[in-house]
């Protein structure tokens, strides 16, 4: 049975191109338990996955027409899914360190998905030193957002090693529960009634969404407060060019308690600290290239908001725009102003009824989508300069087929005009940051990851925050292989530099 694709989801399909594929991904790194060799564990897991031939939504969804010839694309359930195509087994060359892993993930993330097939792939990667392996998964953004990915993550991984051994393959779990049993399709009258109710609510919310957007437009034409960032208020910069097909990946991990300690000392939120160190990193990177604009860069922030009339405790996902104050040289002043900018943007969004947020998001993002569809993305001033996202993840350890999940990194999409994405996921006391960038636009991109760490150290020094004497657990992607002769040096996962 065909399933209509909502407008916001479908927009990611229409802006897809060879140079700017619209899939998102993740890199999960696991440790093999004691009592089992890495080779034994991988052989067992690969056999389990290859024997799993039941596919649940959205892993069995494919487009009704891969050429997108209709204005209303639909998902249909594939009768057969080629597991050999969607699940792949790879190995890293020696020494199996962060450079080799970053090289492979960057290359895998560069290739578009095939619109003739269900829009996902999963790669099991062996060869990591230290009894570890990785899973790289990618799925089209029309099927999955960050919050949806976290919910799927908690369903496919177990809360204990024992529980995880009895769980099915990720594609057998899926994300969408069927409301009716097989053989009991939803009647047309029920579909029509649901569509009418949704349209009625959407129509009723249009005035509220329109008023909020017009308020931003008036602010853009005649600014009254520089802290309230508006669409297209950011300058063009080297991160706002046309992109090529190749990607770079860099990662960095911090103890979540370390971020919280700085936030508490500054009397701000964890997300404020995250934005501040990202802003410092971007500012330093651009200064080194003599490419820092005289106007401050802005960031689009995907947020989970609770509207004023939200009585059911659910979440709503939309975008706000924040001023990054990249023109401000003082770190504490920059932090203070970033906090004020995000507070104003959130207040503007939270004042809307829940039903208005979807319409507001569509209207806010429409100009960017039109830029991409028309081919003007990267040629004109961007709606915002970059995307910085904070996705809350599980607070406890998770396991996959008996193996503990050590690190989890989100890998995002790069559209024309936005050559950099920074996304963080919190997991089990970790603050895992991933930098996804265009290969040509951002040479030496791993410096951005290094600079965030140095920006955090700078805030700790300015605020008088003392770090614990005992060393925090380092991310496995920052360790050196045991064959290294020199002392280990903290380095983020990175793709090779040309």
N, C-alpha and C positions, 0 to 999 in steps of 0.2 A: 504494500500500500504506500502510495506517495505521501510525502510529508513536506508541506510548504516550508521554505527557508525564510525566516524573518528578515526584514529589510536590512537591519544593522549587520546581521551575519552574512547576508548575500553580498553586501558591499565589499567584503574582503575577497570574494571570488572575482568580482568585476575589476578590481584594481591589480590583480595578479599579473605578473610579467616575468619573463625569463631573468631579467636583471634584478627584479624585486619580488621574489616569491613570498607569499603571505602565510607561511607556516610558522608555528612556534615549536619549541622543543625543550627537552630537559636532559641533563646529564646526572645520572645517579651512580654513585660509587659504593660498592659493597665489599665487606670483609668476609672471607670464608671462615666458618667456625673451626675451632680446634677439633682434631680427630678426623679431619677430612682434608685431603690435598686440594689445591686449587683445580688441578686437572679433573679430579673426581667430581668435585662440585659442579664445575662447568658442564661436564659430560652429562651429569644427572639433570641439570636445569635445561640444557638444550634438548634432551630427549623429552622431558616433560612438556616443553613449549611446542615442540614439533608434533607431539601427539594430541595437542589441544586444537581441535578443528571446529569448535563451536564458537560463533562470533555474535556478540551482543552489540546493540547500538552504543556509540556511533561507529564502531569498528567494522560494521557491515554496511554502512551507508555509502552509496556512491551517487554521483550526480545523474539526474534523469537525462541530461544532455551535456556531455563534456565540453561542447563548444559554446555553452551559455547563450543559446540563440533566443531564449525567452526572457522576458522581464521578470518573470516569477519562477525562478529555479526551484527545483524540488529535490529532496533526498528520496531515494528508493532503496529498499533493502536488497543487497546483492544475493543472488541465489547461490553463488559460489565465490569464496574468497581464496585467492592463491597465497597460501601461507609462505611458500618458498620465496615469493616476491616481497611480502611485507615484513617477514622476520629474517634477519641476516646475522651471520656469525663472522666476526672479524678478529684479527689479532694485531697487536702493536709490535713494531720492531723493537729490538733491545735499544736502550735499557728499560723501556717501558715507563718512562717518567712523564712529567707534566708537559714537556715540549711535544713528545710523541702523541700523547692523548689530545692535546690542543690542536695539533695539526690534523688529526683524523676527524675530530668533531667539527672543526671549521670546514673541512672539505665536505663532510656529510650534510652539514647545515646549508651549504651553498646550492645544493641541487633541488630544483622544484619537484613537487609531488606530481604524479601522473593523474590528470583529471578523468581518465578513463577507468580508474580503479578507486576503491575506498582510499580516502586521503590521509593515510598514516603509514609510518614505518617504525620498526623497532630493531635496534642493532645491539647485540651482545658483544662486548669487546673484552677479549682476554689479553694477557701479556703485561698487565700492570704489576709492578714489583710489590712485594709485601703481602702475598696471598689475597689479592683483590681483583675485582673485575668491574666493568662499567656497563650500564645500560644507557644508550642514547635513544630517545624516542622523539619523533616529530609528528605533528598533526596540524592540519590546516586550521587557521584561526577562525574560519567560519564554523568549525565544529567545537572549538574549545577556547576558553579564556583562562586567565591565570587562576581565578577562584575555582573554576570548574576543574582545572588541572589538579589543584590541591585536594579537592573532594574525591577525584578519581584516585589520587595517590593513596589516600587513607583507606580506600576500598580494596585496592589491589595488593597492598602490603599489610602484613600481620602485625599485631601488637606484641607478639612474642615469636621466638624462633620456631617453637612447636606449632603454634597456630598457622604460621606462614607456610608450613609444609603441606597443609591440607587445602590451601587456597588454589583456585584455578588460575589459568593464564590470564594476564591483564585483559586481553581482548575477549575473554569469556565472561568477564565481570561487567564491563561497560559502565555507562553513566546514566542511562535512561531506563527507568523501570516501566515495564509495560502495564498500562492500566487495565487492560483486558487480556484474558487468556487467548492463546492462539486459537483461531477459528471463530473469534467473536469480534469482528471488526467494528469500529465505531460507525454508527449510522450517519448518513448524510445530514439528517435533521439535527443531530447532536453537534456535528461539525459546524453547521451553519449558525446554530444558536451561540456556540462558543465564539465564532468569528464575529458575530454581531455584537456580543457583549464586549469583546476586546476593542472593536472599532468604536463603540459608543464611549467607552472609558477614555480611549485615545483622543477622540474628538473633544470630549469635555475638558481634557487637560491641555489642549493646544494653547488656549489663551495664557495660562500660567507659564508654560514653557516659553511662549513668545515674549512675554513681558520680561522674563529673566534674561533672555538672549538680547533683547533690545536694550536692556540696561547695560549689558556689556558693550554693545555697539556704541551707545552714547558715551560711555567711559573712554572708548578707543578714540572717538572723534574729539572729545573735549575732556581730557583727563582731570579728575578731581583728586585722585589719590594714586600716586605711583606704585603703591603696594598692590593694587588690584590689577593684576595682569589681564590683558584682553587678547582675543585672537588677532594674530598678525602684528602684535606689538613688538615681537622680538626681531632683531636684525638678521640679515643673511650672514652666514659664517661658513667656515670650511666644513662644518658638519651638516650643512644644508645644501649640498650639491646633488647632482644626479649620481646614482650608485651603480656599481657593476654587479656581476653575479657572485663574486667571491666574498667570503665573510672572514672576519677575525673573531676570536673568542679569548677573553681573559677573565680570570676569576680571583676572588679574594674572600677569605673567611675570617670572621672575628667572633669572639665569645659574645653572646647577646648581653650578658651581664656587664661587659665592658661598655657597650653602647648605652645601656641603661644608666650606668654610673655617671657618664658624661651628661646625659639628658637630665638626670636628677640634679646635678650640680648647676646646670644652666637653667633649670626650671622650665624645660621645654619637653617635647615628646621625642620618642625614639626616631620617628619619621623626620622630625625637624633636624636632628643630628645627621641622619642619613642624607638628606637633601643638602645640608651644609658641607659635608665632606665631599659629596659629588660635585657641588659647585666649586669648591676650592680646587679639586682635581682638574675640572674642565678649564678653569681660569688659568691654572699653572701650565697646562698642556698647550693652550692657545698662546699664552705669553711666550713660551719657548719657541713657537713658530712665528712670532711677530704677527699673530692673526687674531688677537683679542679685539672684538668690536668695541666701539665707544659707547654703544648701547648695551644694556644688560640682556643676556640670553634668558629665555623663558623655557619652562618645561611643562609638558602635558602630564598630569598625574592621574592615572586610573585609580579611582577611590571607591571604597564601599561606604555608602552614606546611609544614615537613618533619617528619613524625612520627618517633618513635624507631625504628620498624621499617621505615622507608622505605629500600628497597634499590635502587629503580629510578630514583631521582633525579627523579621526577615531583613535581608540585605538588599541594597540596590547598587548597581555598578554604573558609574558614569565617569566623566572626565572633568577635572578642574585645571586651570592654568595658573602656574606660580612664577613669580619673578625670582630668578636665581641670584641676582645682584652680583654678577660676575665682574662688574666694574668697581666693586667695593674691595679695598685692599685689606681692611681689618677683619679678621675671622669672626670675632664676637659680634661686631656690628652686622656683618653679613648674616650670621645666624639669627640675630634678633629680627632683621628685616624679612628674612625668608619665612620665619614663623608668622609674622604679621600678614604676609602675603597669602600664605596657605589658609590662615584663619578667615580672612575676608572671602576667599574663594569658596571655602566650605560653607560659610554662613549663607552665601548667595544660593548655593545648591540645596542646602538643608531647609531653606524656607519654602521650597516648592512641595506640593503634594506628591506622593509617591507615583501616581499615575502620570505626572507631568515629566518625570525624569527621563523616561525613554525618549519622548518627543524632543526634549531639550538636547539630549545627547545626539540624536540624529541631526538636528538642526545645527548643533555646534560642529559636528564632524563633517557635515555635508561639503563645506568648502574644500577641506583637505581631500576628500574622496573625488571631488570634481577636478581638483588639480591633478590627481593621479590618473584618472580616467582620460583627461584631455591631453596628458603628456606634459603638463606644465610643472609637475612636481620637481623641485630642485632647480627650477628656472626663475621662480618668483619668490617673494617673501613667504616664509613658512607660517602656518597657523601657530605653531610653537617650534622651538629649536630642537628639542629632544624629548624623549619620553623617559621618565624615571618612575619606577613602579615598586611598591612594597607589598608583597603578597604574604600574609600570615600563613604559616604552615604548622604541622603537628608539633606539639611541645614534648612529645615522648619519642623514644626510639621506635623505629619500624624495621620490619624484616621482610625479606623476599626469599622464599624457598630455603629457609633456615639461615640465611646470610644477613648480617646486620647492615642496614643502610648507614653509611658513614657521612657522606655529603650529598647534597641535592642542589643542583644549580639550574635556574631557568634560563633558557636561550630564546631570545625574542626575534621578531621580524624587523627588517630594515626597509622602509619604503623610500622612494625617491624623495629627496629633500630632507631626510632625517637619517643621517649615516651612523647615528649612535643611539643605542638603547641601553639603559642601566636598570636592572631588575634585581631585587633582593628577595630571598625567601628565608624566613626563620624556621629552623628545624632543630628540635632537641637541644636547645641552648646555644645553637649556632646562628650566626647572621651571615648567610651565604650570598655573596654579591656576584653577579655575572654581567660582563660588559660584552655586548654584541655590536660589532661595527663593520662598516664596509672596508674591504681589504685595501682599496686604493686611496680612499679619502682619509684614512686614519693610520698612517705608518707608525710603528712603535706603539701600538695601542695599549700594550701591557703596562706602559707607564701610567696610564689613567688608573689602573688598579693599584699600582704602587703608591701613587700620589694620594689616593683616598686614605690609605693607612697612615701616611705621614701627616695628612690633614687631621686625622683623628688624634694622633700623638700631639699635634699642635694645640688642639682644643683641650686635651687633658692637662697640658702644661699651663695653659692660660687660666684654666678653671681650678687648678690645684688638685686634680684627681689623681690619686696614687693607684697604680696598678698592683694587683696581687703579686706577691713575691714568687708564688709557685707558677710555673709556666702553664699556660692554657694549652689544651689539646690543639695541635695544628691540623689544618686540613690536609688530607692525604695528598692532594694535588700540589702541595707546596713542599713536600719532602723530596730529598734527593735519593736516587737509587743507592743501595748500600755499597756499590763499587766506587762511589765518589771518594777521592782522596782528601779533598778539602772539607772543612766543617760545613754542615748544612746551612744554606742561605735561604731565607724566606723569599719565594718567588711565586707569583700567581700562574695559573694555567694560561698558556698563551699559544697563539699560532706563530709560525715562523716568520721572521722578517726578511724581506727581499732587499 
